[in-house]
Amino acid sequence: MTPDGRRAWVAQRFREDLLSYRAAPYAAGVQIITGAHPCPYAAVVAGAYRLDVAPVFPPAECTCKLGSCCCGWEIIFNDDPEPAAWKTAAQVHPDAGPRIERAPDPLTLERLRATGAVLGADEASIQEAARNAGLLPKDTASAPGLIASLVRAVKRLFT
């Protein structure tokens, strides 16, 4: 990868992460961390930034030998200890800004089934949860009973 290609790749990853942090209700900021072989500018940019004043990254002043900044970044969670000091970037990233408020995705039977699959729930438990959430009528038979009824009906057809 060329130095310019690496710089563009790092900038795109930072932009994507910054936008995802802004959309996450649990994110408080972004921490810029100096890399293994930092340039002299790394000490200037390293630190904790609130999401609305995150710096342009990688910085134009960076002189790392990799062709792009060797520093990294990570999310600062709301429940992390408060940083000693929040920094304000000299050049604020164009995608920095206030938290992006998004309406929660509506609960659907498909989402409930996907969550149940991750948690290892059986179909009867998923359908009971769906009834409790108002996604299925309360008088709907559970899946095992419904499946058993279908199996009996099919057996009657072939006997």
TORKOL-4160 file (C-alpha; in steps of 0.2 Angstrom, whole numbers, padded with zeros to 4 digits, m for minus):
159
<pt num="1" X="0000" Y="0000" Z="0000"/>
<pt num="2" X="0007" Y="0017" Z="m0005"/>
<pt num="3" X="0009" Y="0030" Z="0009"/>
<pt num="4" X="m0006" Y="0040" Z="0002"/>
<pt num="5" X="m0016" Y="0025" Z="0001"/>
<pt num="6" X="m0013" Y="0020" Z="0019"/>
<pt num="7" X="m0016" Y="0038" Z="0024"/>
<pt num="8" X="m0033" Y="0037" Z="0015"/>
<pt num="9" X="m0037" Y="0020" Z="0022"/>
<pt num="10" X="m0033" Y="0026" Z="0040"/>
<pt num="11" X="m0044" Y="0042" Z="0038"/>
<pt num="12" X="m0058" Y="0032" Z="0031"/>
<pt num="13" X="m0058" Y="0019" Z="0046"/>
<pt num="14" X="m0057" Y="0034" Z="0058"/>
<pt num="15" X="m0072" Y="0043" Z="0050"/>
<pt num="16" X="m0082" Y="0027" Z="0051"/>
<pt num="17" X="m0078" Y="0024" Z="0069"/>
<pt num="18" X="m0081" Y="0042" Z="0073"/>
<pt num="19" X="m0099" Y="0041" Z="0065"/>
<pt num="20" X="m0102" Y="0025" Z="0074"/>
<pt num="21" X="m0097" Y="0032" Z="0091"/>
<pt num="22" X="m0108" Y="0047" Z="0088"/>
<pt num="23" X="m0123" Y="0035" Z="0085"/>
<pt num="24" X="m0119" Y="0025" Z="0101"/>
<pt num="25" X="m0128" Y="0030" Z="0117"/>
<pt num="26" X="m0114" Y="0023" Z="0127"/>
<pt num="27" X="m0100" Y="0033" Z="0119"/>
<pt num="28" X="m0092" Y="0048" Z="0128"/>
<pt num="29" X="m0078" Y="0052" Z="0116"/>
<pt num="30" X="m0062" Y="0046" Z="0107"/>
<pt num="31" X="m0045" Y="0043" Z="0114"/>
<pt num="32" X="m0030" Y="0045" Z="0102"/>
<pt num="33" X="m0016" Y="0034" Z="0107"/>
<pt num="34" X="0002" Y="0036" Z="0102"/>
<pt num="35" X="0009" Y="0022" Z="0091"/>
<pt num="36" X="0025" Y="0011" Z="0093"/>
<pt num="37" X="0036" Y="0023" Z="0083"/>
<pt num="38" X="0027" Y="0040" Z="0085"/>
<pt num="39" X="0033" Y="0056" Z="0076"/>
<pt num="40" X="0036" Y="0072" Z="0086"/>
<pt num="41" X="0018" Y="0078" Z="0082"/>
<pt num="42" X="0010" Y="0062" Z="0091"/>
<pt num="43" X="0012" Y="0070" Z="0108"/>
<pt num="44" X="0002" Y="0085" Z="0102"/>
<pt num="45" X="m0013" Y="0075" Z="0095"/>
<pt num="46" X="m0013" Y="0061" Z="0108"/>
<pt num="47" X="m0027" Y="0063" Z="0122"/>
<pt num="48" X="m0045" Y="0062" Z="0125"/>
<pt num="49" X="m0058" Y="0071" Z="0114"/>
<pt num="50" X="m0077" Y="0073" Z="0116"/>
<pt num="51" X="m0086" Y="0067" Z="0100"/>
<pt num="52" X="m0090" Y="0085" Z="0095"/>
<pt num="53" X="m0072" Y="0091" Z="0095"/>
<pt num="54" X="m0063" Y="0075" Z="0088"/>
<pt num="55" X="m0047" Y="0080" Z="0078"/>
<pt num="56" X="m0044" Y="0076" Z="0060"/>
<pt num="57" X="m0035" Y="0060" Z="0059"/>
<pt num="58" X="m0022" Y="0056" Z="0053"/>
<pt num="59" X="m0015" Y="0073" Z="0056"/>
<pt num="60" X="m0007" Y="0082" Z="0041"/>
<pt num="61" X="0008" Y="0086" Z="0052"/>
<pt num="62" X="0012" Y="0068" Z="0055"/>
<pt num="63" X="0029" Y="0062" Z="0049"/>
<pt num="64" X="0028" Y="0044" Z="0054"/>
<pt num="65" X="0039" Y="0032" Z="0043"/>
<pt num="66" X="0025" Y="0021" Z="0039"/>
<pt num="67" X="0018" Y="0034" Z="0027"/>
<pt num="68" X="0003" Y="0038" Z="0038"/>
<pt num="69" X="0001" Y="0040" Z="0057"/>
<pt num="70" X="0005" Y="0025" Z="0067"/>
<pt num="71" X="m0006" Y="0032" Z="0082"/>
<pt num="72" X="m0022" Y="0023" Z="0085"/>
<pt num="73" X="m0039" Y="0027" Z="0093"/>
<pt num="74" X="m0052" Y="0019" Z="0104"/>
<pt num="75" X="m0069" Y="0023" Z="0111"/>
<pt num="76" X="m0071" Y="0031" Z="0128"/>
<pt num="77" X="m0087" Y="0024" Z="0136"/>
<pt num="78" X="m0099" Y="0034" Z="0147"/>
<pt num="79" X="m0095" Y="0023" Z="0162"/>
<pt num="80" X="m0076" Y="0024" Z="0159"/>
<pt num="81" X="m0066" Y="0035" Z="0172"/>
<pt num="82" X="m0067" Y="0053" Z="0167"/>
<pt num="83" X="m0051" Y="0058" Z="0158"/>
<pt num="84" X="m0039" Y="0069" Z="0167"/>
<pt num="85" X="m0043" Y="0083" Z="0154"/>
<pt num="86" X="m0053" Y="0083" Z="0138"/>
<pt num="87" X="m0043" Y="0091" Z="0123"/>
<pt num="88" X="m0050" Y="0102" Z="0110"/>
<pt num="89" X="m0043" Y="0099" Z="0092"/>
<pt num="90" X="m0034" Y="0113" Z="0083"/>
<pt num="91" X="m0043" Y="0106" Z="0067"/>
<pt num="92" X="m0059" Y="0098" Z="0071"/>
<pt num="93" X="m0064" Y="0083" Z="0061"/>
<pt num="94" X="m0079" Y="0087" Z="0048"/>
<pt num="95" X="m0089" Y="0072" Z="0055"/>
<pt num="96" X="m0087" Y="0077" Z="0073"/>
<pt num="97" X="m0102" Y="0084" Z="0081"/>
<pt num="98" X="m0116" Y="0080" Z="0094"/>
<pt num="99" X="m0123" Y="0063" Z="0097"/>
<pt num="100" X="m0133" Y="0056" Z="0082"/>
<pt num="101" X="m0150" Y="0053" Z="0089"/>
<pt num="102" X="m0158" Y="0038" Z="0080"/>
<pt num="103" X="m0175" Y="0030" Z="0084"/>
<pt num="104" X="m0174" Y="0012" Z="0090"/>
<pt num="105" X="m0177" Y="m0001" Z="0077"/>
<pt num="106" X="m0195" Y="m0007" Z="0079"/>
<pt num="107" X="m0197" Y="m0025" Z="0087"/>
<pt num="108" X="m0202" Y="m0037" Z="0074"/>
<pt num="109" X="m0204" Y="m0056" Z="0075"/>
<pt num="110" X="m0189" Y="m0058" Z="0064"/>
<pt num="111" X="m0178" Y="m0048" Z="0076"/>
<pt num="112" X="m0185" Y="m0058" Z="0090"/>
<pt num="113" X="m0181" Y="m0074" Z="0082"/>
<pt num="114" X="m0163" Y="m0068" Z="0078"/>
<pt num="115" X="m0161" Y="m0063" Z="0096"/>
<pt num="116" X="m0168" Y="m0080" Z="0102"/>
<pt num="117" X="m0156" Y="m0089" Z="0090"/>
<pt num="118" X="m0141" Y="m0080" Z="0097"/>
<pt num="119" X="m0147" Y="m0084" Z="0115"/>
<pt num="120" X="m0151" Y="m0102" Z="0111"/>
<pt num="121" X="m0170" Y="m0100" Z="0114"/>
<pt num="122" X="m0182" Y="m0113" Z="0108"/>
<pt num="123" X="m0197" Y="m0109" Z="0097"/>
<pt num="124" X="m0210" Y="m0110" Z="0111"/>
<pt num="125" X="m0200" Y="m0097" Z="0121"/>
<pt num="126" X="m0198" Y="m0086" Z="0106"/>
<pt num="127" X="m0217" Y="m0086" Z="0103"/>
<pt num="128" X="m0221" Y="m0083" Z="0121"/>
<pt num="129" X="m0210" Y="m0068" Z="0121"/>
<pt num="130" X="m0218" Y="m0062" Z="0104"/>
<pt num="131" X="m0235" Y="m0064" Z="0113"/>
<pt num="132" X="m0229" Y="m0054" Z="0128"/>
<pt num="133" X="m0223" Y="m0041" Z="0116"/>
<pt num="134" X="m0239" Y="m0040" Z="0107"/>
<pt num="135" X="m0232" Y="m0047" Z="0091"/>
<pt num="136" X="m0244" Y="m0062" Z="0091"/>
<pt num="137" X="m0261" Y="m0063" Z="0098"/>
<pt num="138" X="m0262" Y="m0070" Z="0115"/>
<pt num="139" X="m0273" Y="m0085" Z="0110"/>
<pt num="140" X="m0261" Y="m0092" Z="0097"/>
<pt num="141" X="m0255" Y="m0109" Z="0099"/>
<pt num="142" X="m0237" Y="m0112" Z="0103"/>
<pt num="143" X="m0225" Y="m0118" Z="0089"/>
<pt num="144" X="m0223" Y="m0136" Z="0096"/>
<pt num="145" X="m0242" Y="m0138" Z="0097"/>
<pt num="146" X="m0244" Y="m0131" Z="0080"/>
<pt num="147" X="m0231" Y="m0142" Z="0073"/>
<pt num="148" X="m0238" Y="m0158" Z="0081"/>
<pt num="149" X="m0255" Y="m0154" Z="0074"/>
<pt num="150" X="m0248" Y="m0152" Z="0057"/>
<pt num="151" X="m0238" Y="m0169" Z="0059"/>
<pt num="152" X="m0254" Y="m0178" Z="0064"/>
<pt num="153" X="m0263" Y="m0171" Z="0049"/>
<pt num="154" X="m0250" Y="m0176" Z="0037"/>
<pt num="155" X="m0249" Y="m0193" Z="0045"/>
<pt num="156" X="m0268" Y="m0195" Z="0043"/>
<pt num="157" X="m0267" Y="m0190" Z="0024"/>
<pt num="158" X="m0255" Y="m0205" Z="0021"/>
<pt num="159" X="m0263" Y="m0218" Z="0032"/>
